Amino acid sequence: MAGKVIRIERVKPRGGIAEEPEFGTKGYCLGDPKFGSKKHHAENAVYVKSLEEAAELVSAGFSLRMTGIGKRASLVSPNGLRIIRD
């Protein structure tokens, strides 16, 4: 894939409100698919500092924690995400 990652967005945002990756003190939070139904647990979280790294992991099957105005953050599977490159 060519180009720098400029945005990762949720394909079908809840309530039609745009959602973006949540960036916390540890960075972007992702869920490792090897943990199955427990990937959302804090002890199984994977953190990365850049959007580029997050996009690489999403492409490898990781879920990404997304949030929007008035929306609680939630883990979104790769098929529910779109990676936008320049």
N, C-alpha and C positions, 0 to 999 in steps of 0.2 A: 504494500500500500504506500502510495506516494503522498508527500505533503505532511506538514506539521499538524498535529491534533489541535484544533481550536475550540472544540466543544464536544461534549457528550450529552445527548439529550434523551429523554424518555420518549419512546415512540407514541404511546398513548397516555399522556399525563392525566393524573387523577383530577377530575373536575374541570378539565380543560386548562388548568393553570400550569404554565411551564415549570419544569423541574430540572434541576441541575445537580451535579455531584456535590455531596456534602464534604466540605473541607474542614476538618477539626484540628486540634492541636497536634495530633500525630500524622495528619495528612488525609488523603482520600482513603475511605474504608471500603474494603472488598471482602466478599465471602468466598472462601475456597471450596470449589465443588467436591473435593474429596471428603468433606464432612457431611455431605448430603443434607438431610433435614436439620442438622445442627450447625450449618454454616453461618447462621445469623447470630450465634452465641459469641459474646465478647472475646472469650478465650480462643476462638477460632478465626478471629479477624486478621486480615492482612492489610497493612498500611503502606502507601506509597506517597511520595512527595510531589510527583508531577502528573499532569493530565496524560502525558505521553505514556508513562509507566502504567497508569490506570487503564488506558486504552489497550495496551499490550495484554494485560491480564484479562480484560473483558473479552478480547479476541480469543484467549485461551480457555474461556469458559467460566471465568469468575463473575460473580454478581457484584453490582456496585450500589452503594448506599446513595440514594437520591432524595432531594428535598425541594420544596417550593414554598412560596409565601403562604402561610397559614396551614402548611402540610407537615405532618410528622415525618421524619426521615424513614425510608423503608428500603430494603434490599431488593434490587431489581435484577432479574436474570438477563443474561446477554441478549436473548432474542427480543427483549423489551427495550433495548437501547440502540441508539444510532450514533456512530462516531463520525463527526464532521471534521474534515481536513481541508487545509487551504490549498 
